[in-house]
Amino acid sequence: MKTIPTYVHGILDYIVGIVLLIAPNLFGFANLGGPPVVIPRVIGIVVLLQALFTNYELGLFKVLPMRFHLSMDYVLSIFLALSPWLFGFHSQPAHVWMPHVIVGLAVFIATWMTQTEPRRISATDRRTAV
């Protein structure tokens, strides 16, 4: 069931990282401060840094193995989805806690569906692609 190539996962990493950074402003709860605001922003930074350092097509520094990257995605996504209850802001209006849950679950599912190894293009493949 691993249908998402690592290249597509990389694109999603950068999109999700940016969305998490701006989520408090985007969903109108930036004025609250505290965990509802800090958690998505910190996770957004971690996601972006992890993407830059992962050994896949869109990684810049290619240090972290893809399997480690995916393991971290599982941990971060579960933490994000559970954060409204872990930090007690689940009783806030839905626009405050729901983005945490939805993005956390979406990242978990995307991680579960992502291939564990980047596709390596052989010299033959490159020649036939031209």
Secondary structure, 3 states (H helix, E strand, C coil): CCCECHHHHHHHHHHHHHHHHHHHHHCCCHHHCCHHHHHHHHHHHHHHHHHHHECCCCCCCCCECHHHHHHHHHHHHHHHHHHHHHCCCCCCCHHHHHHHHHHHHHHHHHHHCECCCCCCCCHHHHHHHC
